[in-house]
């Protein structure tokens, strides 16, 4: 089976291409990502009192604050690499039915 740039071959041999996003779709997607990052920042600022309530030493708070982002930095590329290998010849509509 020949490789097709920008798309995948389906089981029947028809070429399927990913749709390109318009500028407004990309902007809307970025607003969502901004909201996620903003809420993550709020969560990070509120975590120190929780760690203190759980009797964490004040000296260990910087390490505890770095534990979540560092874990995401290590785990997220692994999950991304695994998900890139999960393409199926089935169509997305067929999976949802």
Phi, psi and omega per residue, in radians:
X1 nan 2.213 -3.110
X2 -1.348 2.531 3.115
X3 -1.352 2.416 3.124
X4 -2.048 2.143 3.141
X5 -1.321 2.377 3.086
X6 1.475 0.058 -3.133
X7 -2.887 -3.117 -3.127
X8 -2.207 2.687 3.098
X9 -1.524 2.342 3.074
X10 -1.526 3.045 -3.076
X11 -1.094 -0.573 -3.124
X12 -1.432 -0.059 -3.138
X13 1.618 -0.060 3.095
X14 -1.288 2.422 3.134
X15 -1.447 2.303 3.088
X16 -2.009 2.281 -3.135
X17 -2.025 2.532 3.064
X18 -1.262 2.405 3.134
X19 -1.241 2.521 3.080
X20 -1.452 2.546 -3.115
X21 -1.585 2.476 3.071
X22 -1.390 2.953 -3.128
X23 -1.070 -0.729 -3.123
X24 -1.177 -0.594 3.082
X25 -1.157 -0.685 3.118
X26 -1.167 -0.715 3.106
X27 -1.104 -0.793 3.112
X28 -1.061 -0.690 3.114
X29 -1.138 -0.675 3.138
X30 -1.192 -0.566 3.042
X31 -1.078 -0.704 3.085
X32 -1.109 -0.755 3.122
X33 -1.142 -0.637 3.086
X34 -1.089 -0.734 3.101
X35 -1.086 -0.691 3.112
X36 -1.141 -0.774 3.141
X37 -1.151 -0.662 3.126
X38 -1.127 -0.783 3.127
X39 -1.174 -0.592 3.075
X40 -1.123 -0.703 3.096
X41 -1.111 -0.732 3.089
X42 -1.093 -0.701 3.125
X43 -1.127 -0.720 -3.138
X44 -1.137 -0.603 -3.138
X45 -1.303 -0.402 -3.107
X46 -1.622 -0.022 -3.021
X47 -1.437 -0.484 -3.113
X48 -1.061 -0.758 3.062
X49 -1.095 -0.550 3.100
X50 -1.196 -0.778 3.090
X51 -1.072 -0.688 3.117
X52 -1.148 -0.692 3.091
X53 -1.093 -0.562 3.121
X54 -1.504 0.285 3.063
X55 1.137 0.604 3.038
X56 -1.379 2.506 3.093
X57 -1.157 2.458 3.099
X58 -1.056 -0.469 3.117
X59 -1.233 -0.425 -3.099
X60 -1.627 -0.036 -3.122
X61 -1.068 -0.720 3.101
X62 -1.072 -0.685 3.114
X63 -1.164 -0.725 3.117
X64 -1.135 -0.616 3.103
X65 -1.207 -0.506 3.132
X66 -1.496 -0.244 -3.061
X67 -1.080 -0.795 -3.130
X68 -1.138 -0.938 3.126
X69 -1.078 -0.647 3.138
X70 -1.201 -0.651 3.079
X71 -1.117 -0.743 3.091
X72 -1.116 -0.625 3.127
X73 -1.135 -0.555 -3.135
X74 -1.518 -0.770 -3.009
X75 -1.387 -0.662 -3.048
X76 -1.025 -0.765 3.082
X77 -1.123 -0.572 3.106
X78 -1.159 -0.781 3.108
X79 -1.127 -0.691 3.104
X80 -1.090 -0.736 3.125
X81 -1.140 -0.686 3.109
X82 -1.182 -0.692 -3.111
X83 -1.242 -0.465 3.094
X84 -1.172 -0.380 -3.117
X85 -1.634 0.129 -3.058
X86 -1.818 0.467 3.097
X87 -1.225 2.503 -3.100
X88 -2.170 2.603 3.068
X89 -1.257 -0.209 3.106
X90 -1.246 2.662 3.078
X91 -1.419 2.715 -3.103
X92 -1.092 -0.656 3.131
X93 -1.086 -0.629 -3.125
X94 -1.168 -0.609 -3.122
X95 -1.206 -0.616 -3.104
X96 -1.317 -0.321 -3.105
X97 -1.386 nan nan
